Amino acid sequence: MNIVNEIAGWQSPSNLAIIKYWGKYGNQLPQNPSLSITLSHSFTETIIEYTQMEKGHGLTSDFYFEDQKLPAFKTRIDQFLSKVSGRFNHLNNLHLTIQSKNSFPHSSGIASSASAMSALALCLCTIDEALSGSKTHYNDFLNKASFIARIGSGSACRSVYPYASIWGQISTLPHSHQEYAIPFGDEIHPIFRTLNNDILIVSSDQKSISSTAGHEMMNNNPYAPVRYEQARTKMDLLLNVMKEGDFFAFGNIAENEALTLHALMMSSEPSYVLMKPESLLLIQKIRTFRHDTGYPVFFSLDAGPNLHLLYPADISDSIKTWIHDELLPLCQNNYLIHDKAGKGPSQIEEFSIE
Ligand code: PMV
C-alpha cells in the first residue's frame, strides 16, 4: 500500500571554477583542490514527488527533463541513486517522480551537471530530513548535500554555497575536505560577490569528449603531477587575492587556469581540442581590449569552447557597447547569457505540479 505523497524541490545554480578540478581518483575525489564562483541565472530546478512504498520495494524513480523522459539522463540518475541511497537513513522503499528543468536551453553548451546534480542532492537531503521527522542544522544540511552532489558530479559539490566555494584539502584551511566543498563566500572581497560572468556561447554542440573521459585521461598525462602541484600553489595565491580584492591578479589566475585546462586536453593521449576558432578570436579580443583600455576584463573556459567573460559589476555600462559590437558577432546566433555571482540554491516552496 502506498502511504504518503509528498514533494520536495530545489533550485540550484551552476558554478564556474577559477582553479580547475581536472583529474580524480577513488570515489570521485579530486587530485587537486578547486575554487569556484557560484552563478546566479544558470540554474536547474528539480522537483521530486515521493511516495512511500511497501517494505522490500527499494528506491525507484521516474525522471522527466523538461517534461520528457530522456533515457540517457535516466541511466545517470539511476546510477547516482544506487550510489547514494545507502548514505541516507530514510531513502528506502520510496518511489520518486523527478522533474527537472534548466533556466538555460539544454543544448546551449553550458555544463549542466553541477546545477542538476546539486539540485537533485538537495532534494534527496530534504526528503530524508522530512522522513526522519527531525530538523538538521542548515550548515550540516548543506554539508551533506555537497557530499552527495559530489558523488553525482565532482564540480556539483561546489554549487551549494553562496558566491564562492572550495573543494579539496588545502593545508592552510583546516576545514577543507576531499569529500565535500566548504563555503568561501564570506571571506571574499565584495568585488567578487557582484562579479559579472557573461557566458559567450561559441557552440552549443554536444562535447566530443565527456568530462568523465577527460578526467580519466589525466591518469596517463605526463604533466599531471606538475599540474596538481601547480594548482595547489595557485590556490594559495588566489585565496589571498580574493580576500584582498585584487581583480587583475584574480583575472590572470582565471585565464591561466582556463588555458592550462585546455593545454592538458591537448597534451592528453589521445589529444583533443575543445576550443573552436571563435574561442581563440574572443580570447585575442579580450586581451587586446584589456591591454588598450586598462579595463579589468578577463576570461575563463570550462571543458568546452564557450567563454566566460569576467569583470567587476561597476564597469558593466562602460563595456556594454564593446561586448555588443566586438564579442557578440563571434557567438553562435549572437547568443550570450548574462550571468553573475549568486547566492546559491534556494528551496522551492510552491509547486505547480499535482
Ligand atoms: O564535475 P565534472 O566531472 O563534470 O568535472 C568538471 C571539470 C571542469 O568543469 C572542467 C572544472 C571544474 O572544476 O569545474
Residues whose N, C-alpha, C, O or C-beta is under 5 A from the ligand:
A	BS01	PMV	A17 I19 K20 Y21 S34 S113 S153 G154 S155 A156 S211 D302 A303
